[in-house]
Amino acid sequence: MPRKQRVPIHPMVKDLLGFKPDSSDDAVLKAWKVASTRVCQPCWELKYCPYRPLVEQFPLLPPTRATVERHNAYLRRCLETNKFGDNTPLDAERRGRFEQVLATDKPENFPESIPEEIEEMACHWFGHICPVVFSAEAFTETTDLRRSGRNISPRVLMRVARRDNYMCQECGTPLRDFKIEFDHVILIAKGGSSEEHNLRVTCFDCNREKGATFTIGLVTTRKSRTKVVQRTRNKDARR
């Protein structure tokens, strides 16, 4: 498997996150890993954002260079045609704003891309970096209240299997006891716990396909049903 290529961190991103713009990428990623993996974003477990009034006070990642180029191209078309994309006439105030943006937002000043390790900690609703990255400390997470290790008692595994009806929660395939795998909904590497509510039953294939992503809840989409049918056909073909 080819090694994942590291994405360079733009000085603008470093400055937004509280690092010196000339800090080395290795130093930034090392500090960021400590800050982002010792905690769990509360919205994943609470299903709402407890920081909502404060989120907008935290860093908002800049758009990528390609996004700025597309946006600027749209603004130029509006100025040339004197219309918005929906053919609404462009007023003088908006024309002035568009000209100002084109004069200040140069694509070369924006990052080509943002490392996944940083981007994944941005709020899915507001876009800002989750406040928990900056406010939480390791001592707020106790092993008494949150099981953070990989050792799970057989009693918990049995309850999870019965709760999920011995069925893969990703593709819906019924599983025999010896084919059951237990998956962390929120990965341990991302701050997830080994408590019952963060575990689910999956089959071997779905557990390997998950990688570093996660989904919450039962998956009963057409894609999942198609996956089951395709696997059944593959098994029949091998017989």
Secondary structure, 3 states (H helix, E strand, C coil): CCCCCCCCCCHHHHHHCCCCCCCCHHHHHHHHHHHHHCCCCHHHHHCCCCCHHHHHHCCECCCCHHHHHHHHHHHHHHHHHCECCCCCECCHHHHHHHHHHHHHCCHHHCCCCCCHHHHCCECCCCCEECCHHHHCCHHHCCCCCCCCCCCCCHHHHHHHHHHCCCECCCCCCECCHHHCEEEECCCHHHCCCCCHHHEEEECHHHHHHHCCCCCCCCCCCHHHHHHHHHHHHHHHHHC
